[in-house]
Amino acid sequence: EKNGYDHFMLKEIYEQPEVIKDTFRGRLLADQGLIRMAGIEDNIDKFLNAKRIIIAACGTSWHAALVAEYVIEEFARIPVEVEYASEFRYRNPIIDSSDVLIAISQSGETADTLAAIKLAKEKGAFVFGVCNVVGSSISRETHAGAYTHAGPEIGVASTKAFTTQITVLTLIALRLAKAKGTLPNSEYLKYLHELELVPERVEEALTQNDEIYKISEVYKDSTNCLYLGRGYNYPVALEGALKLKEISYIHAEGYPAAEMKHGPIALIDEHMPVIVIAPSQDHYDKVVSNIQEIKARNGKIIAVVTKGDKQVRELADHVIEVPGISEALTPILTTIPLQLLSYHIAVLRECNVDQPRNLAKSVTVE
Ligand code: M6R
């Protein structure tokens, strides 16, 4: 069932171009300028009248929620708050019928997320689920929802579930933007056509595997790692760090790049690899100066850059290229090399990649 791959995780990483297509199927109709998702269409008023959207999730799904916060606010101009389900449920949150709660969960069984849903429902909010497992508890407990069509995810470390969550949430953001008229139509159409290209661009990102393997050999014995990203790629930095900790047991932290000087910079020396997500977009120059600051302290820089990048290449110890795309869509691409990097490092350290110690695929107890 591993289809010739050594591990489920690797198989699932390589399935991403296909499952993203599955997630688009019947929903993204770029030529007609349409996004069609029954769960949204049937409840469009709930979203349009919402004072704000609260997104509750755990772990990797929480990282997808952070990406969603950026895309929904940017495209649809609806205020979004992202909550750890475990915190939300226990702090008597202020939420009522003018709010929409989106719960994100691969398994659809996470205890804290389920409890957050129940609480939001009690308080009168409309609750929408983004789940992967069909018929799961969360998909049954929510008022409506949209499935990610990632197929079964066996590896405990979430990979294809994350990128398909971002895919669904981006579709939702664009659908709401269309309904609200918050994006010029030309922009909206541009995003639809660009989304169609995402599967092949993910495929292209995967071709960096050999390069990433070589980098993994250099850093496999590291004891710490720092991941930095800005804007849409700040959640990607968090996700990259989580992936590395989970399967290789290397201590890793993700930070918004600009926060580096507020603390983490003290950690940087010649033993500290810093993975910087630096696509050629809005924050490029600022991230380049972060890279200079790291270099000045002898930190080792592994940069994820846009294909053809020159400036970062001159400064970084290693670069991994991803194809160019609009900034809002970069997380789906920049995540790919970070998944492969954690995978190879974990395999080189002889860790049990698919079933890391102390972790369960679905966390059904709080
Ligand atoms: O099934 P869920 O998406 O609700 O799971 C949430 C987290 O437990 C999960 O993402 C966890 O962090 C993964 N091991 C990440 O790789």
Residues whose N, C-alpha, C, O or C-beta is under 5 A from the ligand:
A	BS01	M6R	C58 G59 T60 S61 I104 S105 Q106 S107 G108 T110 V156 A157 S158 K361 V363
